[in-house]
């Protein structure tokens, strides 16, 4: 009886450990799937828009940006409280599907494609990228500087975890309405204290005549006492994001992730089968009549 209980406890402990081991990979795959669905829905909505719709939306977004003469950092991005944006004018701009998504961000080098939401509330940053309210909307144009933020090191989603791999000259892309805006990384601030407001404000300021976007995240893992800022300046887009090489890299990454899941699952099932066979063998042996 004691041996039976020990075997059951061992099996349960193994399953718990297995669950903890595979949770980050499985959860990230789920979030990747969810993001792809949100982006697909956004693309469908955009495809149904008419030229007149595009003109109207661009004009509204440009008019909104014109009201922002300097980027306002009201508080720390990751300390922002959840506010009701749905009653604000900000929420109505670039919200074609009515779900708070204003476009999406693609960074081919680190194989991520994430929806850009209005605001940086905690529920937004757990799954995607948030646009920092108080900074220019991600529509490009002279004298604009948009700031988008996401977490790193979450067990449930990859998000900006690998953003430290970006280097000057790498490109990322903003998909908004009927345009793709390309940005080339030209400045990386890897370790800015979250309370160093002067440095942060200077790094995120609007520069006359420049068209810039900054990717904003926390660092280092688990501590989050500093900020990592990766800034890109607008360059011409020549369709390079659609190259087959990028698609192949994404496919390879997905295959690697699924291969790891199935390998771990296979090992778990094999071990459980061995334990079950041993248990049944002992049980059968005990039932045999003694001579």
C-alpha positions as CSV (number, residue, x, y, z in Angstrom):
1,X,0.0,0.0,0.0
2,X,2.8,2.4,0.9
3,X,4.6,1.6,-2.4
4,X,1.4,2.3,-4.3
5,X,0.9,5.7,-2.6
6,X,4.6,6.6,-3.2
7,X,4.2,5.8,-6.9
8,X,1.1,7.9,-7.2
9,X,2.8,10.8,-5.4
10,X,5.8,10.5,-7.6
11,X,3.6,10.6,-10.7
12,X,1.7,13.7,-9.5
13,X,5.0,15.5,-8.6
14,X,6.3,14.6,-12.1
15,X,3.2,16.0,-13.8
16,X,3.4,19.2,-11.8
17,X,7.1,19.6,-12.7
18,X,6.3,18.8,-16.3
19,X,3.6,21.4,-16.3
20,X,5.9,24.0,-14.9
21,X,8.6,23.1,-17.5
22,X,6.4,23.4,-20.6
23,X,4.2,26.2,-19.4
24,X,6.3,29.1,-20.9
25,X,6.6,27.4,-24.3
26,X,2.9,26.4,-24.5
27,X,1.7,29.8,-23.2
28,X,3.9,31.7,-25.6
29,X,2.7,29.7,-28.5
30,X,-0.9,30.4,-27.5
31,X,-0.2,34.1,-27.2
32,X,1.5,34.0,-30.6
33,X,-1.6,32.4,-32.1
34,X,-3.9,34.9,-30.4
35,X,-1.8,37.8,-31.7
36,X,-1.9,36.3,-35.2
37,X,-5.7,36.2,-35.0
38,X,-6.0,39.8,-33.8
39,X,-3.7,40.9,-36.6
40,X,-5.6,38.9,-39.2
41,X,-8.9,40.5,-38.0
42,X,-7.3,44.0,-38.3
43,X,-6.1,43.2,-41.8
44,X,-9.6,42.1,-42.8
45,X,-11.1,45.3,-41.4
46,X,-8.6,47.4,-43.3
47,X,-9.1,45.5,-46.5
48,X,-12.8,46.4,-46.4
49,X,-12.1,50.1,-46.1
50,X,-12.6,52.4,-49.1
51,X,-10.1,55.1,-50.3
52,X,-12.4,57.7,-48.7
53,X,-12.3,55.8,-45.4
54,X,-8.5,55.9,-45.5
55,X,-8.4,59.6,-46.3
56,X,-10.7,60.4,-43.4
57,X,-8.8,58.3,-40.9
58,X,-5.4,59.7,-41.9
59,X,-6.8,63.2,-41.6
60,X,-8.2,62.5,-38.1
61,X,-5.0,60.9,-36.9
62,X,-2.8,63.8,-38.3
63,X,-5.1,66.3,-36.6
64,X,-4.8,64.5,-33.3
65,X,-1.0,64.4,-33.6
66,X,-1.0,68.1,-34.4
67,X,-2.3,68.7,-30.9
68,X,0.8,67.1,-29.4
69,X,3.7,69.5,-29.5
70,X,5.9,67.6,-27.1
71,X,5.7,64.0,-25.8
72,X,4.2,63.9,-22.3
73,X,5.4,61.2,-19.9
74,X,2.8,61.5,-17.2
75,X,4.2,58.6,-15.2
76,X,6.3,55.5,-15.6
77,X,5.0,53.5,-18.5
78,X,4.9,50.2,-16.5
79,X,3.3,52.0,-13.5
80,X,0.4,53.4,-15.3
81,X,-3.0,52.7,-13.8
82,X,-5.8,51.2,-15.8
83,X,-8.0,54.1,-17.0
84,X,-11.2,54.2,-19.0
85,X,-10.0,55.2,-22.5
86,X,-13.2,54.3,-24.2
87,X,-14.8,57.7,-23.5
88,X,-11.8,59.7,-24.8
89,X,-11.0,61.1,-28.3
90,X,-7.8,59.2,-28.2
91,X,-9.7,55.9,-28.2
92,X,-11.6,56.8,-31.3
93,X,-8.6,57.4,-33.4
94,X,-7.1,54.5,-35.4
95,X,-9.6,52.1,-33.8
96,X,-11.1,50.6,-36.9
97,X,-12.2,47.2,-35.4
98,X,-13.4,48.8,-32.1
99,X,-11.1,46.5,-30.1
100,X,-8.4,49.1,-29.3
101,X,-5.9,47.9,-31.8
102,X,-4.4,50.7,-33.9
103,X,-2.0,48.6,-36.1
104,X,0.8,46.1,-35.5
105,X,4.5,46.0,-35.1
106,X,6.8,43.6,-36.9
107,X,10.5,43.0,-36.0
108,X,11.8,40.3,-38.4
109,X,15.2,39.9,-36.8
110,X,13.6,38.5,-33.6
111,X,10.6,37.0,-35.3
112,X,7.8,38.8,-33.6
113,X,4.6,40.4,-34.9
114,X,2.4,42.0,-32.2
115,X,-0.7,44.1,-32.2
116,X,-0.4,47.7,-31.0
117,X,-3.1,48.7,-28.5
118,X,-4.3,52.1,-27.3
119,X,-2.6,52.8,-23.9
120,X,-0.3,50.8,-21.7
121,X,-2.6,49.3,-19.1
122,X,-1.4,46.2,-17.4
123,X,-3.9,43.9,-19.2
124,X,-2.6,45.2,-22.5
125,X,1.1,44.8,-21.7
126,X,0.5,41.1,-20.6
127,X,-0.3,40.1,-24.2
128,X,0.9,42.8,-26.7
129,X,2.4,46.2,-27.3
130,X,0.9,49.4,-25.9
131,X,1.1,52.8,-27.4
132,X,2.1,55.4,-24.8
133,X,-0.7,57.8,-24.6
134,X,0.7,61.4,-24.6
135,X,3.1,60.6,-27.4
136,X,2.5,60.9,-31.1
137,X,0.4,58.2,-32.8
138,X,2.4,55.8,-35.0
139,X,1.4,57.3,-38.3
140,X,4.8,58.8,-39.3
141,X,5.4,62.3,-40.6
142,X,7.8,65.1,-39.9
143,X,8.5,66.0,-36.3
144,X,6.9,62.9,-34.8
145,X,8.2,60.5,-32.2
146,X,5.9,57.6,-31.2
147,X,6.6,55.4,-28.2
148,X,5.4,51.8,-27.9
149,X,6.0,49.6,-24.9
150,X,5.9,45.9,-24.0
151,X,7.3,43.6,-21.3
152,X,10.3,41.3,-21.3
153,X,10.8,38.0,-19.6
154,X,7.1,37.2,-19.0
155,X,6.6,33.4,-18.6
156,X,3.4,33.6,-20.6
157,X,4.5,35.6,-23.6
158,X,7.8,36.4,-25.4
159,X,6.9,40.0,-26.4
160,X,10.0,42.2,-26.2
161,X,12.2,39.5,-24.5
162,X,14.7,39.4,-27.3
163,X,14.7,43.1,-28.1
164,X,18.3,43.4,-26.7
165,X,19.4,41.5,-29.8
166,X,18.7,44.5,-32.0
167,X,21.6,46.5,-33.3
168,X,22.0,49.8,-35.1
169,X,21.0,49.3,-38.7
170,X,18.3,46.7,-38.0
171,X,14.8,47.5,-39.1
172,X,11.3,47.2,-37.7
173,X,8.0,48.0,-39.2
174,X,4.7,49.6,-38.2
175,X,1.6,48.5,-40.1
176,X,-1.1,51.1,-39.8
177,X,-4.2,51.5,-42.1
178,X,-3.0,51.0,-45.7
179,X,0.7,51.8,-45.1
180,X,3.8,50.1,-43.9
181,X,6.3,52.4,-42.1
182,X,9.9,51.2,-41.9
183,X,12.3,52.3,-39.2
184,X,16.0,51.7,-38.9
185,X,17.5,51.5,-35.4
186,X,19.9,54.3,-34.8
187,X,20.1,54.6,-31.0
188,X,20.0,52.1,-28.2
189,X,20.0,53.0,-24.5
190,X,20.4,49.7,-22.7
191,X,20.2,50.7,-19.1
192,X,18.3,53.9,-18.1
193,X,17.2,54.2,-14.5
194,X,13.4,54.2,-14.3
195,X,13.5,57.3,-12.1
196,X,15.9,59.2,-14.4
197,X,13.2,61.3,-15.8
198,X,15.5,63.8,-17.4
199,X,17.3,61.1,-19.5
200,X,14.0,59.5,-20.4
201,X,12.3,62.7,-21.5
202,X,15.4,63.7,-23.6
203,X,15.5,60.3,-25.3
204,X,11.8,60.4,-26.1
205,X,11.5,64.0,-27.2
206,X,10.3,65.1,-30.6
207,X,13.1,66.3,-32.8
208,X,12.3,68.9,-35.5
209,X,11.8,67.3,-38.9
210,X,12.5,63.8,-37.7
211,X,10.2,60.8,-37.9
212,X,11.0,58.4,-35.1
213,X,9.6,55.5,-33.1
214,X,11.0,54.2,-29.8
215,X,10.5,50.6,-28.5
216,X,10.3,50.9,-24.7
217,X,10.8,48.0,-22.3
218,X,12.0,47.1,-18.8
219,X,15.3,45.6,-17.8
220,X,17.0,43.5,-16.4
221,X,14.8,40.4,-16.0
222,X,13.1,40.1,-12.7
223,X,14.5,43.3,-11.4
224,X,13.0,45.8,-13.8
225,X,14.7,48.8,-12.2
226,X,15.9,50.2,-15.5
227,X,14.6,50.8,-19.0
228,X,15.8,49.7,-22.4
229,X,15.1,52.1,-25.2
230,X,15.6,51.2,-28.9
231,X,14.9,54.1,-31.3
232,X,14.4,53.9,-35.0
233,X,14.3,56.6,-37.6
234,X,12.0,56.4,-40.6
235,X,13.6,55.1,-43.8
236,X,12.1,54.2,-47.2
237,X,10.1,51.0,-47.3
238,X,10.9,48.8,-50.3
239,X,9.0,45.7,-49.4
240,X,12.0,44.0,-47.8
241,X,9.8,42.7,-44.9
242,X,8.1,40.4,-47.3
243,X,11.2,38.6,-48.4
244,X,11.0,34.8,-48.3
245,X,14.0,34.6,-46.0
246,X,12.1,36.3,-43.2
247,X,9.2,33.9,-43.6
248,X,11.5,30.9,-43.6
249,X,13.2,32.1,-40.4
250,X,9.7,32.4,-38.7
251,X,8.8,28.9,-39.8
252,X,12.0,27.5,-38.5
253,X,11.5,29.2,-35.1
254,X,7.9,27.8,-34.9
255,X,9.1,24.3,-35.8
256,X,11.8,24.5,-33.1
257,X,9.3,25.5,-30.5
258,X,6.8,22.7,-31.4
259,X,9.6,20.2,-31.6
260,X,10.6,21.0,-28.1
261,X,7.0,20.6,-26.9
262,X,6.6,17.2,-28.5
263,X,10.0,16.1,-27.3
264,X,9.2,16.9,-23.7
265,X,5.7,15.4,-24.0
266,X,7.2,12.2,-25.5
267,X,9.6,11.9,-22.6
268,X,6.8,12.5,-20.1
269,X,4.5,9.9,-21.7
270,X,7.4,7.3,-21.9
271,X,8.3,7.7,-18.2
272,X,4.6,7.4,-17.2
273,X,4.2,4.3,-19.2
274,X,7.3,2.8,-17.6
275,X,6.0,3.6,-14.2
276,X,2.6,2.1,-15.0
277,X,4.1,-1.1,-16.4
278,X,6.3,-1.5,-13.3
279,X,3.2,-1.0,-11.1
280,X,1.1,-3.5,-13.0
281,X,4.0,-6.0,-13.0
282,X,4.4,-5.8,-9.3
283,X,0.6,-6.1,-8.8
284,X,0.5,-9.2,-11.0
285,X,3.5,-10.7,-9.2
286,X,1.8,-10.2,-5.8
287,X,-1.3,-12.0,-7.0
288,X,0.5,-15.1,-8.1
289,X,-0.2,-18.0,-5.7
290,X,2.6,-19.0,-3.3
291,X,3.9,-22.6,-3.5
